Amino acid sequence: MPRSHEHVIAVYQGSFDPVTLGHLDVIRRSSRLFNELIVGIGRNPDKQELFTQRERLDLLQPHLAAFPNVRAEIYEGLTVDFVHKCRARVLVRGIRDLGDLTSELRQANVNLAIGGIETIFLMTRDEFVLTSSTYVKQVYEMGGADIERLKKFVPENAALALARKLGNLRSR
């Protein structure tokens, strides 16, 4: 257990394509648990990205201003290597449901085995259980091109960025 005088750095990693209100909630809560939180914007080889890593960083940055101990960085490669580079001791992951828990447990065990990185799970608050970047994009693409509807899941700047990137799909 860390002693109170130790400086503990944590990494919250994700693709953030785009950032959601659920992501921001995990960031807010994690910022209170650790001396320093680094939001790592990586790539998920299993997903087709809509926004570039730079665009995702730009969408996230305005929301981090309220947290003096939080910063975001783009990285390539293995998350465990990024965590080591940041001199972090902990990887933070948000859990929405049993499906998340199953896949995140596997990943946590891989990260521990190959990098000696411990993972801390934060349960998502009820209002964010259905929030997923993938679902947000699907809702938009299937006809939900309504900024007010999207703002239930993503911050306004992300909803506007989705509209710019995907256009008004209702008229197609």
C-alpha positions as CSV (number, residue, x, y, z in Angstrom):
1,M,0.0,0.0,0.0
2,P,1.4,3.4,-0.9
3,R,2.4,5.6,2.0
4,S,0.8,9.0,2.1
5,H,4.0,10.8,1.1
6,E,4.4,8.8,-2.1
7,H,3.5,10.4,-5.4
8,V,1.3,8.0,-7.3
9,I,0.8,8.4,-11.1
10,A,-2.0,6.6,-12.9
11,V,-2.8,6.3,-16.6
12,Y,-6.4,6.2,-17.9
13,Q,-6.1,4.8,-21.4
14,G,-8.6,4.6,-24.2
15,S,-9.2,5.5,-27.8
16,F,-11.7,8.3,-26.9
17,D,-13.2,8.3,-30.4
18,P,-14.9,10.6,-29.4
19,V,-14.7,11.4,-25.7
20,T,-17.9,10.6,-23.9
21,L,-19.5,11.9,-20.7
22,G,-18.6,8.5,-19.2
23,H,-15.0,9.0,-20.0
24,L,-15.1,12.5,-18.4
25,D,-16.7,11.0,-15.3
26,V,-13.9,8.4,-14.9
27,I,-11.3,11.2,-15.4
28,R,-13.0,13.3,-12.7
29,R,-13.2,10.5,-10.2
30,S,-9.7,9.2,-10.9
31,S,-8.2,12.7,-10.5
32,R,-9.3,12.6,-6.9
33,L,-7.7,9.2,-6.2
34,F,-4.2,9.8,-7.6
35,N,-1.6,12.5,-7.4
36,E,-1.3,12.6,-11.2
37,L,-3.5,11.2,-13.9
38,I,-2.3,10.9,-17.5
39,V,-5.0,10.2,-20.1
40,G,-3.4,8.1,-22.8
41,I,-5.0,8.4,-26.2
42,G,-4.1,5.2,-28.0
43,R,-5.3,3.2,-30.9
44,N,-7.5,0.1,-30.9
45,P,-6.6,-2.2,-33.7
46,D,-10.1,-3.8,-33.5
47,K,-11.9,-0.5,-34.2
48,Q,-12.1,1.8,-37.2
49,E,-11.2,5.2,-36.0
50,L,-13.3,8.2,-37.0
51,F,-11.1,10.9,-35.5
52,T,-7.4,11.2,-35.7
53,Q,-5.4,10.9,-32.4
54,R,-4.7,14.7,-32.6
55,E,-8.5,15.4,-33.1
56,R,-9.3,13.2,-30.1
57,L,-6.7,15.1,-28.0
58,D,-8.2,18.4,-29.1
59,L,-11.7,17.3,-28.2
60,L,-10.5,16.1,-24.8
61,Q,-8.3,19.1,-23.8
62,P,-10.9,21.7,-22.9
63,H,-12.4,19.3,-20.4
64,L,-9.2,18.7,-18.5
65,A,-8.7,22.4,-17.6
66,A,-10.7,21.8,-14.4
67,F,-8.2,19.2,-13.2
68,P,-4.8,20.5,-12.5
69,N,-3.3,17.1,-11.9
70,V,-4.6,15.6,-15.2
71,R,-3.0,15.8,-18.6
72,A,-3.5,13.9,-21.9
73,E,-1.0,12.5,-24.3
74,I,-1.1,10.6,-27.6
75,Y,0.9,7.4,-27.8
76,E,1.6,4.5,-30.1
77,G,2.3,0.9,-29.3
78,L,1.6,-1.2,-26.2
79,T,-0.2,0.5,-23.3
80,V,2.2,-1.1,-20.8
81,D,5.1,0.6,-22.5
82,F,3.3,3.9,-22.3
83,V,2.5,3.4,-18.7
84,H,6.2,2.7,-18.0
85,K,7.3,5.7,-20.0
86,C,4.9,7.8,-17.8
87,R,6.4,6.3,-14.6
88,A,2.9,5.3,-13.6
89,R,2.1,2.6,-11.2
90,V,-1.5,2.0,-12.0
91,L,-3.8,1.7,-15.1
92,V,-7.4,2.9,-14.6
93,R,-10.2,1.3,-16.5
94,G,-13.9,2.0,-16.4
95,I,-16.4,-0.9,-16.2
96,R,-19.9,-0.5,-17.5
97,D,-21.2,-4.0,-17.5
98,L,-20.3,-7.7,-17.3
99,G,-19.1,-7.7,-20.9
100,D,-16.6,-4.9,-20.0
101,L,-15.5,-6.7,-16.9
102,T,-14.8,-9.9,-18.8
103,S,-12.7,-8.3,-21.5
104,E,-11.0,-5.9,-19.1
105,L,-10.0,-8.7,-16.7
106,R,-8.3,-10.5,-19.6
107,Q,-6.5,-7.3,-20.6
108,A,-5.5,-6.5,-17.0
109,N,-3.9,-10.0,-16.7
110,V,-2.0,-9.5,-19.9
111,N,-0.8,-6.1,-18.8
112,L,0.3,-7.6,-15.4
113,A,2.0,-10.5,-17.1
114,I,4.0,-8.6,-19.7
115,G,4.5,-5.3,-18.0
116,G,3.9,-5.7,-14.3
117,I,1.2,-3.1,-14.4
118,E,-1.7,-3.2,-11.9
119,T,-5.1,-2.2,-13.1
120,I,-7.8,-0.5,-11.0
121,F,-11.4,-0.8,-12.1
122,L,-13.9,2.0,-11.6
123,M,-17.6,1.1,-11.9
124,T,-19.4,3.4,-14.2
125,R,-22.2,5.5,-12.6
126,D,-25.7,4.4,-13.7
127,E,-26.3,7.3,-16.1
128,F,-23.2,6.3,-18.1
129,V,-23.8,2.5,-18.4
130,L,-25.1,2.8,-21.9
131,T,-22.5,5.4,-23.0
132,S,-20.0,4.1,-25.6
133,S,-18.1,5.9,-28.3
134,T,-19.1,3.1,-30.7
135,Y,-22.8,3.4,-29.8
136,V,-22.7,7.2,-30.2
137,K,-21.3,6.9,-33.7
138,Q,-23.8,4.2,-34.6
139,V,-26.7,6.3,-33.3
140,Y,-25.5,9.3,-35.4
141,E,-25.0,7.2,-38.5
142,M,-28.4,5.5,-38.2
143,G,-30.3,8.7,-38.3
144,G,-29.7,10.2,-34.9
145,A,-27.9,13.3,-36.2
146,D,-29.4,15.5,-33.5
147,I,-26.9,17.5,-31.4
148,E,-29.3,17.7,-28.4
149,R,-29.8,13.9,-28.5
150,L,-26.0,13.3,-28.7
151,K,-25.3,15.7,-25.8
152,K,-26.9,13.0,-23.5
153,F,-23.8,10.9,-24.2
154,V,-20.9,13.2,-25.3
155,P,-19.9,16.8,-24.5
156,E,-21.1,19.5,-26.9
157,N,-17.8,19.9,-28.6
158,A,-17.7,16.2,-29.4
159,A,-21.3,16.3,-30.7
160,L,-20.5,19.2,-33.0
161,A,-17.3,17.4,-34.2
162,L,-19.4,14.3,-35.0
163,A,-21.7,16.5,-37.0
164,R,-18.9,18.1,-38.9
165,K,-17.2,14.7,-39.5
166,L,-20.2,12.7,-40.5
167,G,-22.4,15.5,-41.9
168,N,-26.2,15.6,-41.7
169,L,-27.0,11.9,-42.4
170,R,-30.7,12.4,-42.2
171,S,-30.8,14.3,-45.5
172,R,-29.0,11.4,-47.3
